Amino acid sequence: MKLLFLGSPGVGKGTYAQVLKEVLNIPHISTGDLLRAESKKNSPLGRKISDIMLKGDLVSDEIMLEMLEERIAEKDCKKGFILDGFPRNLVQVNHLKNLIEISHVLNFKADDEVIIERLSGRLTCKKCSTIFHKTGNKPKKEGVCDACGHELYQRKDDTSEAVKKRLEVYKEKTKPLIDYFKNEGLLVEVIINKPISEIREQIITKVKDYLEGKTDKIGEIK
């Protein structure tokens, strides 16, 4: 089971992946996390990634694929995995197809107003990047990550205007990607406008039913 999660900034796909990876017993592979982890290593690749990121440049598809290939070769990926953050365009899709065969693509969606509200209250762990929210998904201890105990912070680009711009750019750039996976018959939409704390079990049930072939759609989770 090789799942690809798509979704705009703030839609919550990272949070949903954290929930579903436990239920499905497969790892969540975030390319952003892979980059950050590798850049901290004193390896040739880690130093190369650090230099690229310090310059504000994008890491090449070749490097991303090299890291992905190494990660999915690990034992915990034998039953599959949730891939989050790659591919972002059709060129990357073609590269990825040479590496793995995606079985399902879940496109997480929410109303723009909901996303803006979510991001304005979003908190991220400085170490492990686990995401929390000031109201919808509170950490057990204020300002502290439940997963690793490190400090939580709010990103500087999580203002209303910045979020609106990010949403516009995302929709423009990913439309060809979404259309492609629709045409391939791999994509299903998951619409979630409520906090995960209110509909956690519904998400688990509906996604499992879809993956097990009990239904051909998920739609809005209420």
C-alpha positions, 0 to 999 in steps of 0.5 A: 500500500503506497499512498500519496497525500496531496493538499494545500498548505494548512489543510492538515494532511500532515496531521491526518498522516500521523493518525493514519500511519498508526492505524494502517501500520505504515510509516509517514514519509515527509520529504521536508522531514527527510531534508531537514534530517539529512542536512543535520548529518555530517555526510556529503549529501547532508552538507550539500543539502545544507548549502542548497537550503542556506542559499534559499535554492530548491533541492534537485529532483535527483537528490529528493529521489536519492533520499526517497529511494534510501528511505523506502528501502528500510524495513518499516516500508515493506508493507507500504508508506504514506508519501507527503511532499513529493511530487509537486509537479508532472516532471516529478511524477515521471521521475517518481514513477521510475522509482515506485508505483503509487496505489492511492492518491488522497487529495485533502481539501478544506474551505479557504476560510477554514485553512486561514483559521487553522494556519493562524493557530498552527503550532509546529515542533522545532525538532520533529515537525509534529503539528498542533493547533491552539484550539483544534489539536492542542498539545497536552502541555502548552508550548511543548510537543507531545511526541518529543518534548521540544518547543513549539513555535508559530511560523512567520508566514502564517498570516492571513495575507500570506496564507491567501497567497500560498493557497493561490500559488498552490492551486495554480501549480498543482492543478495539472498534478491533480488532473493527472492522478484523476485521469489515472483513476488513482485520486480520491478527494477527502474534504475536512472542514472540522477539527480532527479532534471532532472527527478522528474516528470518522476519518479512520473509518472512511479512509480504511473503507476506501483503501479496503475497496468497500467504497469508491469515494470518501468525500466530505467527512462530517 
